[in-house]
Amino acid sequence: MDSRVSELFGGCCRPGGGPAMGGTLKARGAGGSSGCGGPKGKKKNGRNRGSKANNPPYLPPEAEDGNIEYKLKLVNPSQYRFEHLVTQMKWRLQEGRGEAVYQIGVEDNGLLVGLAEEEMRASLKTLHRMAEKVGADITVIREREVDYDSDMPRKITEVLVRKVPDNQQFLDLRVAVLGNVDSGKSTLLGVLTQGELDNGRGRARLNLFRHLHEIQSGRTSSISFEILGFNSKGEVVNYSDSRTAEEICESSSKMITFIDLAGHHKYLHTTIFGLTSYCPDCALLLVSANTGIAGTTREHLGLALALKVPFFVVVSKVDLCAKTTVERTVRQLERVLKQPGCHKVPMLVTSEDDAVTAAQQFAQSPNVTPIFTLSSVSGESLDLLKVFLNILPPLTNSKEQEELMQQLTEFQVDEIYTVPEVGTVVGGTLSSGICREGDQLVVGPTDDGCFLELRVCSIQRNRSACRVLRAGQAATLALGDFDRALLRKSGGCASPGHGDGEPRDESHHLLSVRGRNSPTVPCHHIPARLPGDSTCGQRPSNGGGGKDSCQG
């Protein structure tokens, strides 16, 4: 593991001590997690242990916010203490938007004390009771032995607590898939979502293609979406166990939505559109082991850096290369990632322990870039990527999410369909606010600068019905029967007001950037006039809407 990771996190080890929990775990938990034995901040012998010749390893001190909690022990708490612990777990789950990580056997200051087997068993039993109280499930991620100043073996256990929020069907994480043409992007997604390895000739990718010419050429030219689920115990849920997307959504507590983007330079504008419109939480940059950084790889890397989208790297096709070739490709990636333009800290993942550490550090620092080496044919190291995706927490702050939900509803239209017996359906991302079935929205602007008042008939997320849509979520809205020619991509749906039914002059819509071979890029905070204005139908003087869209 790169030494710069330790430098980045300020050094998780005190002088003379070994690495803490794989080297560089950084806690994002609350400063309120003493064991059941006493009040906060009064740790027995914590300072004395640190002053001995055999200095123990440390984690960073526990933080007040975030979803990581330190607990020394949870042995037979009183009823009052138990209720306090349950309240604390609810806070952690809220901070992690449904996920929390508990470090059992760790003091608030980060000292890795460890527990004997009997105490650890009792602590996990208490943690299980706490999870049942809030309706959550727990999964032991990993265990570590602490072997200092003690004749008895002592362990530290890391536990994942997961609970789907009451107002959500599942936890959602969007991952954009980038990489050069023929690097194996669609094949990897086919293996992950279908549950079957590739035959070496691209069989796994056939179900992902949307057009005949994609099947014939083997190259993606459009944007497609694939889903991979994890249940509350961290087990994979995909099409190998379920026949339909609805069944996957029903069986999953966490959903990974992959946005498969084009790798050929000819379709670069489509890739830019996907990165800007669908608001991915992070990106997966795929690099072929036998070709290294070639073609559009650098361009896709530059796009992710420019748009400040966190990304991790997957080196594919390792079954086609000698070990020295794979190592050379990894060294090439490390050199590029360490350059001043990137300034990343590469972290090679070679074990399940590394995958857990990488997921936590990736969420805590945008500079850490995990690197996986795997094969879609032999399945080598494929499980490490699944562990990473399962542990990876939401990358957006819960407070920012709440602020967006309190704003006016604004839905960015990226796709327009006509469905028989349903009518016009628009697909895109809810930029702000909350959208429910039956809500009245204004849609537009049309070519003459007007907005249409329409009703949301139904909502679907990941091909399953959904009654409520929240800021940051992608979905499709059925808007009933009307002429779809009145709408266009990069238009918008917005609430008419704060619930009083009156239009707002300061509402915003999305501006279409048109031109030959140019992407459609959403531009927020552009004033527009809604129905009720005397100028509706006239050309806006500020260039917003309709025929005044910019020409690329």
C-alpha positions in Angstrom: 0.0 0.0 0.0 1.4 3.4 -1.0 3.1 5.3 1.8 1.4 8.5 0.6 -1.8 7.1 1.9 -0.5 7.3 5.5 0.9 10.8 4.9 -2.5 11.9 3.5 -4.4 10.8 6.6 -1.9 12.4 8.9 -0.4 9.2 10.1 -2.6 6.6 11.8 0.2 5.1 13.7 2.1 6.5 16.6 5.9 6.2 16.6 6.9 2.7 17.4 3.5 1.3 16.7 2.3 -0.9 13.8 -0.2 0.0 11.2 -3.8 0.5 12.4 -6.5 -1.6 10.8 -4.7 -2.1 7.5 -2.6 1.1 7.7 -4.8 4.1 7.2 -8.4 3.9 8.2 -9.7 7.3 9.0 -12.8 7.5 11.2 -15.7 9.8 10.4 -17.6 8.9 13.4 -19.1 10.9 16.3 -17.2 12.0 19.3 -19.5 10.2 21.6 -18.6 6.6 21.8 -17.3 5.4 25.0 -17.8 1.8 26.1 -20.7 1.0 28.4 -18.3 1.2 31.4 -18.2 4.9 32.0 -18.9 8.4 30.8 -17.4 9.9 27.7 -13.8 11.0 27.6 -12.8 8.9 30.7 -10.9 6.0 29.2 -9.1 3.8 31.7 -5.4 3.5 31.2 -5.6 4.9 27.7 -2.9 7.4 28.3 -0.7 5.0 30.2 -0.8 2.4 27.5 0.4 5.0 24.9 3.4 5.9 27.1 4.8 2.4 27.4 7.7 1.2 25.3 5.5 -0.9 23.1 3.3 1.9 21.7 -0.1 0.7 20.4 -1.5 1.6 17.0 -4.0 4.4 16.7 -6.9 5.4 14.4 -7.6 9.1 13.9 -9.7 10.5 16.8 -13.4 10.0 16.4 -15.2 12.8 14.6 -18.5 14.4 15.6 -20.2 13.9 12.2 -20.1 11.1 9.7 -21.3 7.5 9.9 -18.3 5.8 11.7 -18.7 5.1 15.4 -16.0 3.9 17.9 -17.1 1.6 20.8 -14.7 0.2 23.4 -17.3 -2.4 24.5 -21.0 -2.9 24.8 -21.3 -5.4 27.7 -24.6 -5.5 29.6 -25.6 -1.8 29.3 -28.4 -0.5 31.6 -31.7 0.3 30.1 -31.0 4.1 30.1 -27.6 3.5 28.4 -29.2 1.1 25.9 -31.7 3.8 24.8 -28.9 6.3 24.5 -26.9 3.9 22.3 -30.0 3.3 20.1 -30.4 7.1 19.6 -26.8 7.3 18.7 -27.1 4.6 16.1 -30.1 6.4 14.6 -27.9 9.5 14.2 -25.1 7.5 12.6 -27.5 5.9 10.1 -28.9 9.3 9.3 -25.4 10.7 8.7 -24.6 7.7 6.4 -28.0 7.9 4.7 -28.8 4.4 5.8 -25.3 2.9 6.5 -23.1 3.1 9.6 -19.8 1.4 10.6 -19.1 0.4 14.2 -15.5 -0.2 15.3 -15.8 -2.4 18.4 -12.7 -2.4 20.7 -11.6 1.1 19.9 -11.5 4.1 22.2 -12.8 7.6 21.3 -9.2 8.8 20.8 -8.5 6.1 18.3 -6.6 3.7 20.6 -6.9 0.1 19.4 -7.5 -1.7 22.6 -9.3 -4.8 21.5 -11.6 -7.2 23.5 -11.3 -10.7 24.7 -13.5 -13.3 22.9 -16.2 -13.3 25.6 -16.5 -9.5 25.8 -16.6 -9.2 22.0 -19.4 -11.8 21.8 -21.4 -9.9 24.4 -20.7 -6.6 22.6 -21.9 -8.0 19.2 -25.0 -9.3 20.9 -25.8 -5.9 22.3 -25.1 -4.3 18.9 -27.6 -6.8 17.3 -30.2 -5.8 19.8 -29.6 -2.1 19.0 -30.0 -2.8 15.3 -33.2 -4.8 15.8 -34.6 -1.8 17.8 -34.1 0.6 14.8 -35.0 -2.1 12.2 -31.5 -2.4 10.8 -29.3 -5.4 9.9 -25.6 -5.9 10.9 -22.8 -7.6 9.1 -19.3 -8.3 10.4 -16.9 -6.8 7.8 -13.6 -7.9 9.3 -11.8 -8.8 12.5 -8.3 -7.9 13.6 -6.1 -9.1 16.4 -4.3 -6.7 18.6 -1.2 -8.3 20.1 0.5 -5.7 22.4 0.9 -5.7 26.2 -1.4 -8.6 26.7 -0.9 -12.4 27.1 -4.5 -13.1 26.0 -5.6 -12.6 22.3 -7.7 -9.4 21.9 -9.7 -8.6 18.8 -11.2 -5.5 17.1 -14.3 -6.1 15.0 -15.6 -3.8 12.3 -19.4 -4.1 11.7 -21.6 -2.6 9.0 -25.1 -1.5 10.1 -27.5 -1.0 7.2 -31.1 0.2 7.3 -33.1 1.5 4.4 -34.6 4.8 5.4 -38.4 4.8 5.9 -38.9 7.2 3.1 -36.9 5.2 0.5 -37.2 1.8 -1.2 -33.4 1.2 -1.2 -30.1 3.0 -0.9 -28.9 4.2 -4.3 -25.4 4.8 -5.7 -24.8 5.8 -9.3 -21.5 4.8 -10.9 -20.5 6.1 -14.4 -18.3 3.6 -16.3 -15.5 5.3 -18.3 -12.6 3.9 -20.4 -11.2 3.5 -23.9 -13.1 1.5 -26.5 -12.5 -2.3 -26.3 -11.4 -2.1 -22.7 -14.2 -4.3 -21.6 -16.7 -1.9 -19.9 -19.9 -3.5 -21.1 -18.4 -7.0 -20.6 -17.6 -6.2 -16.9 -21.1 -4.8 -16.3 -22.6 -7.9 -17.9 -20.6 -10.2 -15.7 -21.6 -8.2 -12.5 -25.3 -7.8 -13.3 -25.9 -11.2 -15.0 -23.9 -13.3 -12.6 -22.1 -15.3 -15.3 -18.5 -15.0 -16.5 -17.7 -14.1 -20.0 -16.6 -16.6 -22.6 -13.8 -14.5 -23.9 -15.7 -13.4 -27.0 -18.0 -10.8 -25.4 -21.1 -13.0 -24.7 -21.7 -11.2 -21.3 -22.2 -7.8 -23.0 -24.9 -8.8 -25.4 -27.8 -8.1 -23.0 -26.5 -4.5 -22.4 -26.5 -3.3 -26.0 -29.5 -1.2 -27.1 -29.0 -1.1 -30.9 -28.2 -3.7 -33.7 -25.1 -1.9 -34.8 -23.7 -2.1 -31.2 -24.2 -5.9 -31.3 -22.5 -6.1 -34.7 -19.5 -3.9 -33.8 -19.3 -4.8 -30.1 -19.0 -1.1 -29.3 -21.3 1.0 -27.1 -22.6 4.2 -28.8 -25.4 5.1 -26.4 -26.0 5.4 -22.7 -27.4 2.4 -21.0 -28.2 1.6 -17.3 -27.6 -1.6 -15.4 -28.3 -2.4 -11.8 -26.5 -4.5 -9.2 -28.2 -5.0 -5.8 -27.0 -6.0 -2.3 -29.3 -7.2 0.4 -29.1 -6.2 4.0 -26.4 -8.9 4.7 -24.2 -7.7 1.9 -25.0 -10.6 -0.5 -25.1 -9.9 -4.3 -28.6 -9.7 -5.9 -28.5 -9.8 -9.7 -30.3 -11.4 -12.6 -28.8 -14.8 -11.8 -31.2 -14.9 -8.8 -34.0 -12.7 -10.1 -35.8 -12.7 -13.4 -36.8 -9.0 -13.5 -35.5 -5.6 -12.3 -38.5 -5.4 -10.0 -37.5 -8.5 -8.2 -33.9 -7.2 -7.8 -35.3 -3.9 -6.3 -37.6 -5.7 -3.9 -34.8 -8.0 -2.7 -32.1 -5.3 -2.3 -31.4 -2.8 0.4 -28.6 -1.1 -1.6 -28.7 -0.6 -5.4 -25.7 0.2 -7.6 -26.8 1.8 -10.9 -24.1 1.6 -13.5 -24.2 4.2 -16.3 -22.5 2.5 -19.2 -20.9 5.2 -21.4 -19.3 5.1 -24.8 -15.5 4.6 -25.2 -15.0 5.5 -28.8 -13.8 9.0 -29.6 -16.6 9.3 -32.1 -19.1 9.2 -29.3 -17.3 11.5 -26.9 -20.1 14.0 -26.8 -22.4 11.2 -25.6 -20.0 10.4 -22.8 -19.9 14.1 -21.7 -23.7 14.2 -21.8 -23.9 11.2 -19.5 -21.4 12.6 -17.0 -23.1 16.0 -16.8 -26.7 15.0 -17.0 -27.0 11.9 -14.8 -25.0 13.3 -11.8 -23.0 10.1 -10.9 -21.8 9.7 -7.4 -18.5 8.4 -8.6 -16.9 6.9 -11.8 -15.2 3.6 -12.6 -12.3 4.1 -15.1 -11.6 0.9 -16.9 -8.1 0.3 -18.3 -7.2 -2.8 -20.4 -4.1 -4.5 -19.0 -2.7 -5.4 -22.4 -3.0 -1.9 -23.9 -2.5 0.3 -20.8 -3.5 4.0 -21.0 -4.5 4.4 -24.6 -7.1 6.1 -26.8 -9.7 8.1 -24.9 -8.5 6.9 -21.5 -6.7 10.2 -20.8 -9.7 12.2 -22.1 -12.1 10.4 -19.8 -9.7 10.8 -16.9 -9.5 14.5 -17.6 -13.3 14.8 -17.8 -13.7 13.1 -14.3 -11.1 15.5 -12.9 -12.6 18.6 -14.5 -16.1 17.7 -13.3 -14.8 16.7 -9.8 -16.3 13.3 -10.0 -14.5 10.9 -7.7 -13.2 7.8 -9.5 -11.5 4.5 -9.0 -9.6 2.4 -11.5 -10.2 -1.2 -12.7 -7.5 -2.9 -14.8 -9.3 -5.6 -16.8 -8.2 -8.5 -19.0 -5.4 -9.6 -16.7 -6.0 -13.2 -17.9 -4.6 -12.2 -21.3 -1.3 -10.8 -20.0 1.7 -12.0 -18.1 2.1 -10.8 -14.6 4.9 -8.4 -15.6 2.6 -6.8 -18.2 -0.1 -6.2 -15.5 2.5 -4.7 -13.2 3.7 -2.4 -15.9 0.2 -1.2 -16.6 -0.3 -0.5 -12.8 2.9 1.4 -12.6 1.9 3.5 -15.6 -1.4 4.3 -13.9 0.4 5.2 -10.7 2.7 7.6 -12.5 -0.2 9.3 -14.2 -2.3 9.6 -11.1 0.6 11.1 -9.1 1.2 13.8 -11.7 0.5 17.4 -10.7 -2.6 17.5 -12.9 -4.2 14.6 -11.0 -2.5 14.7 -7.6 -4.1 11.4 -6.6 -2.9 8.8 -4.1 -3.1 5.4 -5.9 -4.0 2.4 -3.7 -3.6 -1.1 -5.1 -6.3 -3.5 -3.8 -5.1 -7.1 -3.5 -7.2 -8.5 -0.6 -10.6 -8.3 0.9 -9.1 -6.3 3.8 -7.7 -3.8 1.3 -11.1 -3.5 -0.4 -12.8 -2.5 2.9 -10.1 0.0 3.7 -10.2 1.4 0.1 -14.0 1.9 0.3 -13.8 3.9 3.5 -10.8 6.0 2.5 -12.3 6.7 -1.0 -15.4 8.1 0.7 -13.4 10.2 3.1 -10.8 11.7 0.8 -11.2 12.6 -2.9 -7.5 12.1 -3.4 -7.4 8.3 -2.7 -7.8 6.3 -5.9 -8.2 2.5 -5.5 -6.9 0.3 -8.3 -8.3 -3.2 -8.9 -6.9 -5.8 -11.2 -9.4 -8.4 -12.4 -10.6 -10.6 -15.2 -14.2 -10.9 -16.5 -13.3 -14.4 -18.0 -11.6 -16.1 -15.1 -13.3 -14.1 -12.4 -10.0 -13.2 -10.8 -10.4 -10.6 -8.1 -14.0 -9.9 -9.1 -15.2 -10.5 -5.5 -12.9 -7.7 -4.3 -14.8 -5.2 -6.5 -18.1 -6.5 -5.2 -16.9 -6.0 -1.6 -15.8 -2.5 -2.4 -19.2 -1.6 -4.0 -21.0 -3.1 -1.0 -19.1 -1.2 1.6 -18.8 2.1 -0.3 -21.0 4.6 1.6 -23.0 7.4 0.0 -20.7 10.2 -1.1 -23.1 13.0 -0.6 -23.6 14.8 2.7 -27.0 14.2 4.4 -27.3 17.9 5.3 -26.8 18.9 1.7 -29.4 16.4 0.7 -32.0 17.8 3.1 -31.3 21.3 1.8 -31.9 20.2 -1.8 -35.1 18.5 -0.8 -36.5 21.7 0.8 -36.0 23.7 -2.5 -38.6 24.0 -5.3 -39.0 20.9 -7.4 -36.8 20.9 -10.5 -36.5 17.8 -12.8 -33.9 17.8 -15.5 -35.2 16.1 -18.7 -32.6 13.9 -20.4 -34.7 11.5 -22.4 -38.2 11.6 -24.0 -40.2 8.5 -24.9 -43.7 7.6 -26.1 -45.1 4.5 -24.5 -48.3 2.9 -25.7 -51.3 3.2 -23.3 -49.1 5.5 -21.1 -48.3 8.5 -23.2 -45.3 10.7 -23.0 -42.6 9.7 -20.6 -39.5 11.8 -19.6 -36.4 10.4 -18.0 -33.8 12.3 -16.1 -32.7 13.4 -12.6 -34.5 15.4 -9.9 -32.1 18.3 -9.3 -34.0 19.6 -6.2 -37.2 19.3 -4.2 -39.5 16.3 -3.9 -41.8 14.9 -6.6 -44.8 12.7 -5.9 -47.4 11.0 -8.0 -50.2 13.4 -8.8 -48.1 16.5 -8.4 -48.7 19.4 -10.9 -45.5 20.5 -12.6 -44.7 23.1 -15.3 -42.7 21.5 -18.2 -40.6 23.3 -20.7 -39.5 25.6 -22.2 -41.1 24.8 -25.5 -39.8 26.3 -28.8 -41.9 29.4 -28.3 -40.6 29.9 -24.8 -43.8 28.8 -23.0 -44.2 26.2 -20.2 -46.9 23.5 -20.0 -48.8 22.6 -16.9 -48.9 18.8 -16.6 -49.6 16.2 -14.0 -47.2 13.4 -12.9 -49.2 10.2 -13.5 -46.7 7.7 -12.3 -43.0 7.4 -11.4 -40.5 4.6 -12.0 -37.0 4.1 -10.6 -34.8 1.3 -11.9 -37.7 -0.1 -13.8 -39.9 -0.5 -10.7 -42.8 1.7 -9.5 -42.0 4.5 -7.1 -44.4 6.9 -5.4 -42.0 9.6 -4.2 -38.8 10.9 -5.9 -36.2 12.9 -3.9 -33.5 15.3 -4.9 -30.5 13.6 -6.6 -32.5 10.5 -7.7 -32.9 9.5 -11.3 -36.3 8.3 -12.6 -38.8 8.4 -15.4 -42.1 10.4 -15.1 -45.2 9.5 -17.0 -46.9 12.8 -18.0 -49.9 11.6 -19.9 -51.0 12.2 -23.5 -49.7 15.3 -25.2 -47.5 16.1 -28.2 -44.0 15.1 -27.3 -42.7 17.5 -30.0 -43.4 20.3 -27.5 -40.6 19.0 -25.3 -36.9 18.6 -25.9 -33.9 17.1 -24.2 -32.3 19.3 -21.5 -35.6 20.9 -20.8 -37.0 20.8 -17.3 -40.0 20.1 -15.1 -40.5 22.5 -12.1 -43.1 23.1 -9.4 -45.3 26.1 -10.1 -44.6 27.6 -6.7 -44.4 26.9 -3.0 -47.7 25.1 -3.0 -49.9 28.3 -3.5 -50.4 27.6 -7.1 -48.8 30.8 -8.2 -45.9 30.8 -10.7 -42.6 32.2 -9.6 -40.7 34.6 -11.9 -37.4 33.5 -10.3 -37.8 29.8 -11.1 -35.1 28.1 -13.2 -34.9 25.8 -16.1 -32.2 24.2 -18.1 -30.7 25.7 -21.2 -30.0 23.6 -24.3 -26.6 23.8 -25.9 -27.0 22.8 -29.5 -24.7 22.5 -32.4 -22.9 20.0 -34.7 -21.2 17.2 -32.7 -21.6 19.1 -29.4 -22.9 17.7 -26.1 -26.0 18.9 -24.4 -24.8 20.3 -21.1 -27.2 21.4 -18.3 -26.7 25.0 -17.2 -28.5 25.8 -13.9 -29.7 29.0 -12.4 -30.9 30.6 -15.7 -33.9 32.9 -15.1 -37.0 32.0 -17.1 -40.6 33.1 -17.2 -43.4 30.7 -16.4 -47.0 30.6 -17.4 -48.9 33.7 -16.3 -46.2 36.2 -17.6 -47.4 38.6 -20.2 -44.2 37.9 -22.1 -44.9 34.2 -22.5 -44.4 33.3 -26.1 -42.0 36.2 -26.8 -38.2 35.8 -27.1 -36.6 36.3 -23.7 -34.1 39.2 -23.7 -31.6 37.3 -21.5 -31.2 34.4 -23.9 -33.0 31.8 -21.7 -35.2 29.2 -23.3 -36.6 28.2 -26.6 -35.0 29.5 -29.8 -32.4 31.5 -28.0 -30.4 28.4 -27.0 -26.6 28.8 -27.6 -25.2 27.3 -30.7 -22.0 25.2 -30.2 
